[in-house]
Amino acid sequence: MQEQALLEERAKLIERNKELSCLYEIATIVARSETTFAELLQAIVRVLPSAFHDPERVCARIVVAGQEFQSDGFAASAQVLRADLQLEGGEHGAIEVFALEREQPPVAAADRFLPEERQLLQAIAGQVSLMIGIRLANERRAQLEDQLRHADRLAKVGQLTAGVAHELNEPLAAILGFAQLAAKKIDAPEQAGRYLERIIQSSLHAREIIRKMLLFSSPGVHRTSPVDLNRVLTEGLAFLEPRFAKSAIRVVTDFAPGLPPIEADSAQLTQVLVNLVLNALHAMADGGTLTLRTERGEGVVRLVVADTGTGMDAATLEQIFLPFFTTREVDQGTGLGLSVVHGIVTAHGGTIDVESVPGRGTVCSITLPICRDAEIEATAAAKRRTEHGS
């Protein structure tokens, strides 16, 4: 009797081990994020028979949302265990395990499956319901995120299109209007000449908008060479000097001597300087101080452009790099200046940081990497100085 009891206990332990192994395999299958929902259910239904007393004599089926997933050698029979899947969102499903009738005497359904197997199927159904619910929720979330990203892209395209239409409409309307006036005043050369001059200025304005859009959309660096940042800034300021002469703005420069060269496109760096300076001039319509400073950091050089203008609040700071965002009046700016600056600096492997306080001014800090050869030479020189000092 004792030996018989031990054998029965051993058989029960084996069955429990099979059940736990099946649940573990199902959990492992669900954890595979790369599988599709259909692949997930098909993999689950294949391992279900292994949890039953005689795996070779049972088959399984999962039915979810009108789809069927069957184990190998599936054949429906009158002897079946069924457990409903509790799914959210109105979906219905079930797990079914059938006893195969292969040359076996008819046995009552109640005798074919053990009570423990009925409990096991309910437990598996609960776990599968939970896992399917999680997977469906994750897939729905991913779909919503894709929809949000798509909507965001459409919104940005709409903003860009509206900005382009608005900015180009102004100069084109002026060109058309003054051309019509000039045509009517063709017999008055002096007046027609003034209209033609306005046409030329409006055309140049439209060309500038398109040029900045091209820089914004494709800010790649095309012609690079070792560049002395101090020299680029000095030449750029000389170009801007007439603008300073017309305003009550004091320009202060503090260029660190002996800056190592940077690998850059000097024309694009000049564009960066011009855009930052023009923004500063606009912010200091009633006068102020514009400060340009260069300094050296670890493997980088830094350009700081600071003004004492009107400054910006936090909400404005969050949008300054968006194309066509501007705080200026109509015809006073395209809203592409800082977008272009950001694109050029990023293309050069640098970073830009803007800090601003309303009523106190704005500070733009641009960091650019120095040439690799210059960095190696600087490191070697520092090492030589250390060795010489010791």
FITORTI-204076 format. One record per residue (C-alpha): y, x, z. Coordinates in steps of 0.2 Angstrom, whole numbers, plus 5000, padded with zeros to 4 digits. Layout:
BEGIN
@Y: Y	X: X	Z: Z
...
END
This chain:
BEGIN
@Y: 5000	X: 5000	Z: 5000
@Y: 5012	X: 5014	Z: 5005
@Y: 5008	X: 5023	Z: 4988
@Y: 5011	X: 5007	Z: 4979
@Y: 5028	X: 5004	Z: 4988
@Y: 5033	X: 5022	Z: 4984
@Y: 5029	X: 5020	Z: 4965
@Y: 5039	X: 5004	Z: 4965
@Y: 5054	X: 5012	Z: 4973
@Y: 5053	X: 5026	Z: 4961
@Y: 5053	X: 5014	Z: 4947
@Y: 5068	X: 5006	Z: 4954
@Y: 5077	X: 5023	Z: 4955
@Y: 5073	X: 5027	Z: 4937
@Y: 5080	X: 5010	Z: 4932
@Y: 5096	X: 5013	Z: 4942
@Y: 5098	X: 5030	Z: 4934
@Y: 5096	X: 5023	Z: 4917
@Y: 5109	X: 5010	Z: 4921
@Y: 5122	X: 5023	Z: 4928
@Y: 5119	X: 5034	Z: 4913
@Y: 5122	X: 5019	Z: 4901
@Y: 5139	X: 5015	Z: 4910
@Y: 5144	X: 5034	Z: 4910
@Y: 5140	X: 5035	Z: 4891
@Y: 5151	X: 5019	Z: 4888
@Y: 5165	X: 5026	Z: 4898
@Y: 5164	X: 5043	Z: 4888
@Y: 5164	X: 5033	Z: 4872
@Y: 5180	X: 5023	Z: 4877
@Y: 5189	X: 5040	Z: 4882
@Y: 5188	X: 5046	Z: 4864
@Y: 5206	X: 5043	Z: 4859
@Y: 5202	X: 5047	Z: 4841
@Y: 5190	X: 5033	Z: 4838
@Y: 5195	X: 5017	Z: 4830
@Y: 5192	X: 5000	Z: 4839
@Y: 5177	X: 4996	Z: 4827
@Y: 5169	X: 5013	Z: 4830
@Y: 5171	X: 5011	Z: 4849
@Y: 5162	X: 4995	Z: 4849
@Y: 5148	X: 5001	Z: 4837
@Y: 5145	X: 5016	Z: 4848
@Y: 5144	X: 5005	Z: 4864
@Y: 5132	X: 4993	Z: 4857
@Y: 5120	X: 5008	Z: 4851
@Y: 5118	X: 5014	Z: 4869
@Y: 5116	X: 4997	Z: 4877
@Y: 5097	X: 4996	Z: 4875
@Y: 5094	X: 5013	Z: 4884
@Y: 5099	X: 5004	Z: 4900
@Y: 5085	X: 4992	Z: 4900
@Y: 5067	X: 4993	Z: 4906
@Y: 5059	X: 4995	Z: 4889
@Y: 5073	X: 5001	Z: 4877
@Y: 5061	X: 5001	Z: 4862
@Y: 5058	X: 4982	Z: 4864
@Y: 5076	X: 4976	Z: 4865
@Y: 5091	X: 4976	Z: 4854
@Y: 5110	X: 4972	Z: 4857
@Y: 5125	X: 4964	Z: 4849
@Y: 5143	X: 4963	Z: 4853
@Y: 5154	X: 4949	Z: 4846
@Y: 5173	X: 4951	Z: 4847
@Y: 5186	X: 4941	Z: 4837
@Y: 5173	X: 4936	Z: 4824
@Y: 5167	X: 4953	Z: 4821
@Y: 5149	X: 4958	Z: 4825
@Y: 5142	X: 4975	Z: 4830
@Y: 5123	X: 4978	Z: 4831
@Y: 5112	X: 4991	Z: 4838
@Y: 5099	X: 5000	Z: 4827
@Y: 5084	X: 4988	Z: 4821
@Y: 5093	X: 4973	Z: 4827
@Y: 5084	X: 4956	Z: 4826
@Y: 5089	X: 4941	Z: 4835
@Y: 5076	X: 4931	Z: 4845
@Y: 5075	X: 4916	Z: 4856
@Y: 5074	X: 4927	Z: 4871
@Y: 5092	X: 4933	Z: 4875
@Y: 5103	X: 4939	Z: 4889
@Y: 5121	X: 4935	Z: 4886
@Y: 5137	X: 4939	Z: 4895
@Y: 5155	X: 4934	Z: 4890
@Y: 5168	X: 4947	Z: 4888
@Y: 5184	X: 4942	Z: 4897
@Y: 5198	X: 4947	Z: 4885
@Y: 5217	X: 4945	Z: 4885
@Y: 5227	X: 4937	Z: 4872
@Y: 5216	X: 4923	Z: 4868
@Y: 5202	X: 4934	Z: 4860
@Y: 5184	X: 4929	Z: 4864
@Y: 5168	X: 4940	Z: 4864
@Y: 5151	X: 4942	Z: 4871
@Y: 5137	X: 4955	Z: 4874
@Y: 5120	X: 4949	Z: 4869
@Y: 5103	X: 4958	Z: 4872
@Y: 5088	X: 4951	Z: 4863
@Y: 5070	X: 4954	Z: 4867
@Y: 5061	X: 4960	Z: 4851
@Y: 5045	X: 4949	Z: 4846
@Y: 5035	X: 4963	Z: 4838
@Y: 5016	X: 4958	Z: 4840
@Y: 5019	X: 4952	Z: 4858
@Y: 5012	X: 4937	Z: 4865
@Y: 5025	X: 4924	Z: 4869
@Y: 5032	X: 4926	Z: 4886
@Y: 5045	X: 4915	Z: 4894
@Y: 5063	X: 4921	Z: 4893
@Y: 5064	X: 4921	Z: 4912
@Y: 5049	X: 4933	Z: 4913
@Y: 5055	X: 4945	Z: 4899
@Y: 5071	X: 4952	Z: 4908
@Y: 5072	X: 4958	Z: 4925
@Y: 5084	X: 4950	Z: 4937
@Y: 5092	X: 4968	Z: 4939
@Y: 5095	X: 4968	Z: 4920
@Y: 5104	X: 4952	Z: 4921
@Y: 5115	X: 4959	Z: 4934
@Y: 5117	X: 4975	Z: 4924
@Y: 5123	X: 4966	Z: 4909
@Y: 5136	X: 4956	Z: 4919
@Y: 5142	X: 4973	Z: 4926
@Y: 5142	X: 4981	Z: 4908
@Y: 5152	X: 4966	Z: 4902
@Y: 5165	X: 4968	Z: 4915
@Y: 5167	X: 4986	Z: 4912
@Y: 5167	X: 4984	Z: 4893
@Y: 5180	X: 4970	Z: 4895
@Y: 5191	X: 4981	Z: 4905
@Y: 5189	X: 4996	Z: 4893
@Y: 5192	X: 4985	Z: 4877
@Y: 5208	X: 4977	Z: 4886
@Y: 5215	X: 4995	Z: 4889
@Y: 5211	X: 5000	Z: 4871
@Y: 5219	X: 4985	Z: 4864
@Y: 5234	X: 4986	Z: 4875
@Y: 5236	X: 5005	Z: 4870
@Y: 5234	X: 5000	Z: 4851
@Y: 5247	X: 4986	Z: 4853
@Y: 5259	X: 4998	Z: 4862
@Y: 5257	X: 5011	Z: 4848
@Y: 5261	X: 4997	Z: 4835
@Y: 5276	X: 4992	Z: 4845
@Y: 5282	X: 5010	Z: 4846
@Y: 5279	X: 5012	Z: 4827
@Y: 5289	X: 4996	Z: 4824
@Y: 5303	X: 5002	Z: 4836
@Y: 5304	X: 5019	Z: 4827
@Y: 5304	X: 5010	Z: 4810
@Y: 5318	X: 4999	Z: 4816
@Y: 5328	X: 5014	Z: 4823
@Y: 5326	X: 5022	Z: 4806
@Y: 5332	X: 5007	Z: 4797
@Y: 5347	X: 5006	Z: 4809
@Y: 5352	X: 5024	Z: 4806
@Y: 5350	X: 5022	Z: 4787
@Y: 5361	X: 5006	Z: 4789
@Y: 5374	X: 5016	Z: 4799
@Y: 5374	X: 5030	Z: 4787
@Y: 5376	X: 5018	Z: 4772
@Y: 5390	X: 5009	Z: 4780
@Y: 5399	X: 5025	Z: 4785
@Y: 5397	X: 5032	Z: 4767
@Y: 5403	X: 5015	Z: 4760
@Y: 5418	X: 5015	Z: 4772
@Y: 5423	X: 5033	Z: 4770
@Y: 5422	X: 5033	Z: 4751
@Y: 5430	X: 5016	Z: 4749
@Y: 5447	X: 5022	Z: 4755
@Y: 5449	X: 5037	Z: 4743
@Y: 5442	X: 5027	Z: 4728
@Y: 5453	X: 5012	Z: 4731
@Y: 5468	X: 5024	Z: 4732
@Y: 5463	X: 5033	Z: 4716
@Y: 5461	X: 5016	Z: 4707
@Y: 5477	X: 5009	Z: 4713
@Y: 5488	X: 5024	Z: 4709
@Y: 5480	X: 5026	Z: 4692
@Y: 5485	X: 5008	Z: 4688
@Y: 5502	X: 5012	Z: 4694
@Y: 5503	X: 5028	Z: 4684
@Y: 5498	X: 5019	Z: 4669
@Y: 5512	X: 5006	Z: 4671
@Y: 5525	X: 5020	Z: 4674
@Y: 5519	X: 5031	Z: 4659
@Y: 5537	X: 5030	Z: 4653
@Y: 5544	X: 5037	Z: 4669
@Y: 5536	X: 5054	Z: 4670
@Y: 5543	X: 5059	Z: 4688
@Y: 5536	X: 5043	Z: 4696
@Y: 5520	X: 5044	Z: 4687
@Y: 5518	X: 5062	Z: 4692
@Y: 5519	X: 5057	Z: 4711
@Y: 5506	X: 5044	Z: 4708
@Y: 5495	X: 5057	Z: 4699
@Y: 5497	X: 5069	Z: 4714
@Y: 5491	X: 5055	Z: 4725
@Y: 5476	X: 5053	Z: 4714
@Y: 5472	X: 5071	Z: 4715
@Y: 5473	X: 5071	Z: 4734
@Y: 5462	X: 5056	Z: 4735
@Y: 5449	X: 5064	Z: 4724
@Y: 5449	X: 5080	Z: 4734
@Y: 5446	X: 5069	Z: 4750
@Y: 5431	X: 5060	Z: 4742
@Y: 5424	X: 5077	Z: 4736
@Y: 5426	X: 5084	Z: 4754
@Y: 5416	X: 5069	Z: 4761
@Y: 5402	X: 5072	Z: 4748
@Y: 5402	X: 5090	Z: 4752
@Y: 5400	X: 5087	Z: 4771
@Y: 5387	X: 5075	Z: 4768
@Y: 5377	X: 5088	Z: 4758
@Y: 5379	X: 5100	Z: 4772
@Y: 5374	X: 5087	Z: 4784
@Y: 5358	X: 5082	Z: 4774
@Y: 5354	X: 5100	Z: 4769
@Y: 5361	X: 5113	Z: 4781
@Y: 5349	X: 5126	Z: 4777
@Y: 5355	X: 5144	Z: 4777
@Y: 5356	X: 5150	Z: 4759
@Y: 5365	X: 5168	Z: 4759
@Y: 5362	X: 5177	Z: 4775
@Y: 5367	X: 5195	Z: 4780
@Y: 5371	X: 5205	Z: 4795
@Y: 5388	X: 5197	Z: 4800
@Y: 5401	X: 5203	Z: 4813
@Y: 5406	X: 5186	Z: 4822
@Y: 5423	X: 5193	Z: 4828
@Y: 5427	X: 5197	Z: 4810
@Y: 5422	X: 5180	Z: 4803
@Y: 5433	X: 5172	Z: 4817
@Y: 5448	X: 5183	Z: 4813
@Y: 5448	X: 5179	Z: 4795
@Y: 5445	X: 5161	Z: 4798
@Y: 5460	X: 5160	Z: 4810
@Y: 5471	X: 5168	Z: 4797
@Y: 5466	X: 5154	Z: 4785
@Y: 5470	X: 5141	Z: 4798
@Y: 5487	X: 5149	Z: 4804
@Y: 5498	X: 5137	Z: 4793
@Y: 5490	X: 5123	Z: 4803
@Y: 5495	X: 5131	Z: 4819
@Y: 5513	X: 5134	Z: 4813
@Y: 5515	X: 5115	Z: 4811
@Y: 5510	X: 5111	Z: 4829
@Y: 5515	X: 5115	Z: 4846
@Y: 5498	X: 5124	Z: 4850
@Y: 5496	X: 5141	Z: 4858
@Y: 5481	X: 5150	Z: 4852
@Y: 5473	X: 5163	Z: 4864
@Y: 5459	X: 5174	Z: 4858
@Y: 5447	X: 5184	Z: 4869
@Y: 5434	X: 5193	Z: 4857
@Y: 5422	X: 5204	Z: 4866
@Y: 5422	X: 5221	Z: 4858
@Y: 5407	X: 5229	Z: 4850
@Y: 5397	X: 5213	Z: 4847
@Y: 5380	X: 5216	Z: 4839
@Y: 5379	X: 5208	Z: 4822
@Y: 5370	X: 5191	Z: 4819
@Y: 5360	X: 5186	Z: 4804
@Y: 5370	X: 5172	Z: 4796
@Y: 5379	X: 5164	Z: 4782
@Y: 5398	X: 5169	Z: 4785
@Y: 5404	X: 5155	Z: 4774
@Y: 5395	X: 5142	Z: 4785
@Y: 5401	X: 5150	Z: 4801
@Y: 5418	X: 5149	Z: 4794
@Y: 5415	X: 5130	Z: 4791
@Y: 5409	X: 5129	Z: 4810
@Y: 5425	X: 5137	Z: 4815
@Y: 5436	X: 5126	Z: 4804
@Y: 5428	X: 5110	Z: 4810
@Y: 5429	X: 5114	Z: 4829
@Y: 5447	X: 5120	Z: 4827
@Y: 5452	X: 5104	Z: 4818
@Y: 5444	X: 5093	Z: 4831
@Y: 5454	X: 5103	Z: 4844
@Y: 5470	X: 5101	Z: 4835
@Y: 5467	X: 5082	Z: 4834
@Y: 5464	X: 5081	Z: 4852
@Y: 5480	X: 5091	Z: 4856
@Y: 5492	X: 5080	Z: 4846
@Y: 5506	X: 5083	Z: 4859
@Y: 5503	X: 5102	Z: 4860
@Y: 5492	X: 5112	Z: 4871
@Y: 5481	X: 5128	Z: 4872
@Y: 5467	X: 5133	Z: 4860
@Y: 5456	X: 5147	Z: 4867
@Y: 5443	X: 5156	Z: 4857
@Y: 5431	X: 5168	Z: 4866
@Y: 5416	X: 5178	Z: 4861
@Y: 5404	X: 5186	Z: 4873
@Y: 5387	X: 5194	Z: 4873
@Y: 5371	X: 5188	Z: 4881
@Y: 5353	X: 5193	Z: 4882
@Y: 5348	X: 5194	Z: 4864
@Y: 5362	X: 5182	Z: 4858
@Y: 5381	X: 5181	Z: 4855
@Y: 5391	X: 5166	Z: 4861
@Y: 5407	X: 5158	Z: 4854
@Y: 5417	X: 5147	Z: 4865
@Y: 5430	X: 5136	Z: 4858
@Y: 5441	X: 5127	Z: 4872
@Y: 5456	X: 5115	Z: 4871
@Y: 5467	X: 5107	Z: 4883
@Y: 5467	X: 5090	Z: 4874
@Y: 5463	X: 5072	Z: 4878
@Y: 5444	X: 5076	Z: 4882
@Y: 5430	X: 5063	Z: 4880
@Y: 5421	X: 5052	Z: 4891
@Y: 5402	X: 5052	Z: 4894
@Y: 5399	X: 5038	Z: 4881
@Y: 5408	X: 5047	Z: 4868
@Y: 5399	X: 5063	Z: 4871
@Y: 5382	X: 5055	Z: 4868
@Y: 5388	X: 5051	Z: 4850
@Y: 5398	X: 5066	Z: 4844
@Y: 5384	X: 5073	Z: 4834
@Y: 5380	X: 5056	Z: 4825
@Y: 5385	X: 5056	Z: 4807
@Y: 5401	X: 5046	Z: 4803
@Y: 5405	X: 5044	Z: 4822
@Y: 5424	X: 5047	Z: 4825
@Y: 5437	X: 5043	Z: 4837
@Y: 5451	X: 5045	Z: 4824
@Y: 5460	X: 5032	Z: 4815
@Y: 5455	X: 5027	Z: 4797
@Y: 5459	X: 5041	Z: 4784
@Y: 5461	X: 5054	Z: 4799
@Y: 5443	X: 5060	Z: 4798
@Y: 5426	X: 5058	Z: 4791
@Y: 5416	X: 5059	Z: 4807
@Y: 5405	X: 5072	Z: 4799
@Y: 5413	X: 5087	Z: 4807
@Y: 5402	X: 5090	Z: 4822
@Y: 5386	X: 5083	Z: 4813
@Y: 5389	X: 5097	Z: 4800
@Y: 5392	X: 5110	Z: 4815
@Y: 5376	X: 5105	Z: 4823
@Y: 5366	X: 5106	Z: 4807
@Y: 5373	X: 5124	Z: 4803
@Y: 5370	X: 5130	Z: 4821
@Y: 5353	X: 5124	Z: 4822
@Y: 5349	X: 5131	Z: 4804
@Y: 5354	X: 5148	Z: 4811
@Y: 5342	X: 5146	Z: 4826
@Y: 5356	X: 5143	Z: 4838
@Y: 5362	X: 5130	Z: 4850
@Y: 5378	X: 5120	Z: 4854
@Y: 5383	X: 5113	Z: 4870
@Y: 5399	X: 5102	Z: 4873
@Y: 5407	X: 5099	Z: 4889
@Y: 5422	X: 5087	Z: 4891
@Y: 5433	X: 5079	Z: 4904
@Y: 5445	X: 5065	Z: 4900
@Y: 5463	X: 5071	Z: 4901
@Y: 5458	X: 5089	Z: 4904
@Y: 5450	X: 5095	Z: 4887
@Y: 5434	X: 5100	Z: 4879
@Y: 5423	X: 5116	Z: 4879
@Y: 5411	X: 5119	Z: 4864
@Y: 5399	X: 5134	Z: 4867
@Y: 5389	X: 5140	Z: 4852
@Y: 5375	X: 5153	Z: 4855
@Y: 5367	X: 5162	Z: 4840
@Y: 5353	X: 5175	Z: 4840
@Y: 5358	X: 5193	Z: 4836
@Y: 5349	X: 5203	Z: 4822
@Y: 5332	X: 5208	Z: 4826
@Y: 5336	X: 5226	Z: 4822
@Y: 5352	X: 5226	Z: 4832
@Y: 5342	X: 5219	Z: 4847
@Y: 5329	X: 5233	Z: 4845
@Y: 5343	X: 5246	Z: 4844
@Y: 5352	X: 5239	Z: 4859
@Y: 5336	X: 5239	Z: 4869
@Y: 5333	X: 5257	Z: 4865
@Y: 5351	X: 5262	Z: 4868
@Y: 5350	X: 5254	Z: 4886
@Y: 5334	X: 5263	Z: 4889
@Y: 5342	X: 5280	Z: 4884
@Y: 5357	X: 5277	Z: 4895
@Y: 5345	X: 5273	Z: 4910
@Y: 5335	X: 5289	Z: 4907
@Y: 5351	X: 5299	Z: 4905
@Y: 5357	X: 5292	Z: 4921
@Y: 5341	X: 5296	Z: 4931
END
